[in-house]
């Protein structure tokens, strides 16, 4: 009985060689999905925690909460439009708070301008991605310790994961980071370090960032104030699921064309 059981387990773990390509790609897709799920959960938890009222004894909220609250405060100021552009630019290379945090209340305040707000957010984010590429390409040796020590999400493990992703498909990796809650800044800087063509970075970022910000702004425009809870709970999960399905679709097409 032991021998039979072990042979069955071996069969499950070692599929036939003719399916090795599909298995390898499926394993990569699985790793990407688990990574996306992990980042989505962390992002959602941080966002929810930052919006919780502080207890009387919490006189000094942590840095992430203060940055989150400071970012939202710009939605009530006349300079909110410019603040969104600066935030979107900075988030693509070093700032830890995603621009969605400011994008949503700005669209609430001016729903008819939703497409302009999304366009500014997209353009500034892509320009920030180019700046991140320049950091990685020209100044990584002098700045890497700062990013690994102080920028949330920047770890040696994540950076190595991005480098491996670029070896498979740089465009798809950047597009996935631009669309989903994966820290986009890691991919922009790593693109410069790995000498990914800047045209690839710009095109993938335009499609991914534009798809994300225009989708968020349009949902807010159509649904109204109720959209905030929906976006907080489901948007990152849906975007991640969409990206995973897209990756599996590319894998299937490539396999069928062989």
C-alpha positions in Angstrom: 0.0 0.0 0.0 2.8 2.4 0.8 4.5 1.8 -2.5 1.2 2.4 -4.4 0.5 5.6 -2.5 4.0 7.0 -3.1 3.8 6.2 -6.8 0.5 8.0 -7.1 2.0 11.1 -5.3 5.0 11.0 -7.7 2.6 10.9 -10.7 0.8 14.0 -9.5 3.9 15.9 -8.8 5.7 14.9 -12.0 3.3 15.3 -15.0 4.3 13.8 -18.4 7.1 15.5 -20.2 4.9 16.6 -23.1 3.0 18.8 -20.7 6.1 20.3 -19.1 5.7 23.6 -20.9 2.1 24.0 -19.6 3.1 23.0 -16.1 6.0 25.5 -16.0 3.8 28.3 -17.2 1.0 27.3 -14.9 3.5 27.4 -12.0 4.6 30.9 -13.0 1.0 32.0 -13.2 0.4 30.5 -9.8 3.3 32.4 -8.2 2.1 35.6 -9.8 -1.4 35.1 -8.5 -0.2 34.4 -5.0 2.0 37.5 -5.2 -0.9 39.6 -6.4 -3.2 38.3 -3.7 -0.6 39.1 -1.0 -0.1 42.7 -2.2 -3.8 43.2 -2.6 -4.4 42.0 1.0 -1.6 44.3 2.4 -2.8 47.3 0.4 -6.4 46.8 1.5 -5.5 46.3 5.1 -3.3 49.4 5.1 -6.0 51.5 3.5 -8.7 50.3 5.9 -6.4 50.8 8.9 -5.6 54.3 7.8 -9.2 55.2 7.6 -10.1 53.9 11.1 -10.7 56.6 13.8 -7.8 56.9 16.2 -8.3 56.0 19.9 -7.6 58.7 22.4 -4.3 57.1 23.3 -3.1 56.9 19.7 -1.7 60.4 19.6 0.9 59.6 17.1 -0.4 57.4 14.3 2.2 55.5 12.3 3.9 57.1 9.2 1.7 55.2 6.7 -1.5 56.5 8.4 -0.2 60.0 8.5 0.8 59.9 4.8 -2.6 58.4 3.9 -4.5 61.1 5.8 -2.3 63.9 4.4 -2.8 62.6 0.9 -6.6 62.6 1.2 -6.6 66.1 2.7 -5.5 67.6 -0.7 -8.9 66.6 -2.1 -10.5 69.5 -0.2 -8.0 72.1 -1.4 -7.9 74.1 -4.6 -4.5 72.6 -5.5 -5.9 69.1 -5.4 -5.5 68.7 -9.2 -1.8 69.6 -9.0 -1.4 67.5 -5.9 -2.8 64.4 -7.8 -0.2 65.0 -10.6 2.7 65.3 -8.1 1.5 62.3 -6.1 1.1 60.1 -9.2 4.6 61.1 -10.4 6.2 60.4 -7.0 4.3 57.1 -6.4 5.9 55.6 -9.5 9.4 55.8 -8.0 9.4 56.3 -4.2 6.1 57.5 -2.6 4.3 54.7 -0.8 0.6 55.9 -1.1 -1.1 55.0 -4.4 -2.8 57.9 -6.3 -6.1 56.1 -6.2 -6.5 57.5 -2.7 -6.7 61.1 -4.0 -8.2 60.3 -7.4 -11.4 58.9 -5.9 -12.4 62.0 -3.8 -11.4 64.3 -6.6 -13.8 62.6 -8.9 -16.5 62.7 -6.2 -16.0 66.5 -6.1 -16.0 67.0 -9.8 -17.7 64.0 -11.5 -18.0 65.6 -14.9 -14.2 66.0 -15.0 -13.6 62.3 -14.3 -11.8 61.7 -17.6 -9.5 64.7 -17.2 -8.6 63.7 -13.7 -7.9 60.1 -14.8 -5.8 61.4 -17.8 -3.7 63.7 -15.5 -3.2 60.8 -13.1 -2.1 58.5 -15.9 0.2 60.9 -17.7 1.9 61.9 -14.4 2.3 58.3 -13.3 3.9 57.2 -16.6 6.3 60.2 -16.5 7.1 59.1 -12.9 7.8 55.6 -14.3 10.3 57.1 -16.7 11.9 58.9 -13.8 12.1 55.6 -11.9 13.7 54.0 -15.0 16.3 56.7 -15.0 17.1 56.1 -11.3 17.6 52.4 -12.0 19.6 52.9 -15.2 21.9 55.7 -14.0 21.9 55.9 -10.2 21.0 52.5 -8.8 24.5 51.8 -7.3 24.2 55.0 -5.3 20.6 54.8 -4.3 19.7 51.1 -3.8 20.4 51.1 -0.1 17.9 54.0 0.4 15.2 52.1 -1.4 15.8 48.8 0.3 16.0 50.4 3.8 13.1 53.0 3.6 10.7 52.4 0.7 7.8 50.0 1.6 7.7 47.0 -0.7 11.3 47.3 -1.8 12.9 44.0 -0.7 15.7 42.0 -2.2 13.2 39.1 -2.7 10.8 41.3 -4.6 13.5 42.8 -6.7 14.8 39.4 -7.7 11.2 38.3 -8.5 10.9 41.4 -10.9 14.2 40.6 -12.6 13.1 37.0 -13.2 9.8 38.4 -14.6 11.6 40.6 -17.0 13.5 37.5 -18.4 10.1 36.0 -19.3 8.1 38.9 -20.7 9.0 42.5 -19.7 6.0 44.1 -21.3 3.5 41.8 -19.5 5.4 42.2 -16.2 5.2 46.0 -16.3 1.6 46.0 -17.5 0.7 43.7 -14.6 2.4 46.0 -12.1 0.7 49.1 -13.6 -2.8 47.6 -13.5 -2.7 45.7 -10.2 -1.8 46.6 -6.6 1.8 45.2 -7.1 4.2 48.1 -6.2 4.7 49.7 -9.6 7.8 51.6 -8.4 9.8 48.4 -8.1 9.1 47.5 -11.7 10.0 51.0 -13.1 13.3 51.1 -11.2 14.2 47.5 -12.0 13.4 48.2 -15.7 16.3 50.7 -15.7 18.6 48.3 -13.8 17.8 45.4 -16.2 18.0 47.7 -19.3 14.4 47.1 -20.4 13.8 49.4 -23.4 12.2 52.6 -22.2 9.6 52.4 -25.1 8.4 49.1 -23.6 8.1 50.7 -20.2 6.1 53.7 -21.5 3.7 51.6 -23.7 3.0 49.0 -21.0 2.6 51.7 -18.4 0.2 53.7 -20.5 -2.0 50.7 -21.1 -1.8 49.4 -17.4 -2.0 52.7 -15.6 -4.6 54.2 -18.0 -6.7 51.1 -17.6 -6.6 51.2 -13.9 -7.2 55.0 -13.3 -9.8 55.4 -16.0 -11.7 52.3 -14.7 -11.6 53.7 -11.1 -12.7 57.2 -12.2 -15.5 55.8 -14.4 -16.8 53.6 -11.6 -16.9 56.6 -9.3 -18.6 58.7 -12.0 -21.3 56.2 -12.6 -21.9 54.8 -9.1 -21.3 57.9 -7.1 -20.3 57.9 -3.4 -21.2 54.3 -2.9 -18.4 53.4 -5.2 -15.8 53.9 -2.5 -16.7 50.7 -0.6 -16.8 48.7 -3.8 -13.4 49.9 -4.9 -11.9 49.4 -1.4 -13.2 45.8 -1.2 -13.2 44.5 -4.8 -11.3 46.5 -7.3 -7.8 45.3 -6.6 -9.0 41.7 -6.4 -10.8 42.0 -9.8 -7.8 43.8 -11.4 -5.5 41.0 -10.1 -7.9 38.3 -11.3 -8.1 40.0 -14.7 -4.3 40.1 -15.1 -3.9 36.4 -14.1 -6.6 35.4 -16.7 -4.7 37.5 -19.2 -1.4 35.7 -18.4 -3.1 32.3 -18.7 -4.6 33.4 -22.0 -1.2 34.3 -23.4 0.2 31.0 -22.2 -2.6 29.1 -23.9 -2.2 30.9 -27.2 1.6 30.4 -27.1 1.1 26.7 -26.4 -1.4 26.2 -29.1 0.8 27.9 -31.7 3.7 25.5 -31.0 
